[in-house]
Amino acid sequence: MHPADWELAGGIRVRSTSCAQGDMAGAGSTVERRRRAAVDETWTLLRQVHGPRVVVVDHPGAASGEPADAAVTTKPGAALAVLTADCAPVGLGSPEGVLGVVHAGWKGLRAGVVESAVTTMRRLGATRIEAVLGPCIRPCCYSFGEDDLQDMAGRYGQGVRSCDRHGTPALDLPAAVKVALHNAGATLVGESKSCTGCSGSYWSWRTGSTQRRQATVVWRP
């Protein structure tokens, strides 16, 4: 098993890569080999824009490059992927074989991208929806401006308020994702506890200003 591997209802798999598997961003044969080594299916990779849009993938590889932050499908062999370097990747699955992936940065979260993805899955026939939360930044490394923190607390409750390692106000991004999932009626069944900001095993924009990215991929073999 991969160190960040989960299996959801309906035989749906979720896998998150780390620095050890290499940079999953960009293009070219080297990146494609890394992606195939991680999940040997045809990937759909979105043009992530930190918004609430969800696309429905009707065949493997469809909707690649679409400006959206979530994708859902019912098709076996379609690998739905997001790239992250602090934002929260969320994998979703149901017993009916409906699956989804979400790139949940704080702006997309505030706009309702998690709830929109769950709603779209239900339109495709999903009933009980399970979720996993991949590696993302934790409050220890995520100092946050007060105005934006107040906006997030207004939407997802005061539990998203925290402090970083220096005592500065911070956003608890995983807590916000969990509230969004709960509000949407999805059940969290797995979670990576790693902080991308300080674990050393993952790429981080906040602490490393890197263009490199790990991937989280959801698929049904």
C-alpha angles and dihedrals in degrees: 000000000000112000090246101038129133137174119213133192115298093034091285116159129210122193130179120195126211137201088284091070092048136239112326096190127095130029141277139082096294093055091044091054091051091051093048090048090054097044118358098212135094107281128218108208118184130212094247113220104168094250140116100259119129124194127204113224111213098182137012111292095011120141094023108159094019113143100248142106101220137042132188133187146168094206122112112229094028107123112202112202141180129190120223143176100176104339116106119261113207125194120201134192142165136198089251091064096254109142138179146178130210133197100209113190116162094263093051090046091052089050092053103252095150093051091045092053093051091047091051091050090053090052087056092054105273117148114171107028122200123197140195127197115217128206114307141150116294127211092261087075102025112085109179139196115255097235094053091041089054090051091053093045089051091056102036105021138259091290089082090067116097142140131251125232090279095051094256117141110270141181119245096216095181090053091053091049091050092052090048091051092047092049090051092051097249123136121228108223102165140024140180109227094198120117111221089205098063112006094091091218097087138051115257129194094189097054101022107028087220129161090209119107142194120219134228113201130190121193145147112228 
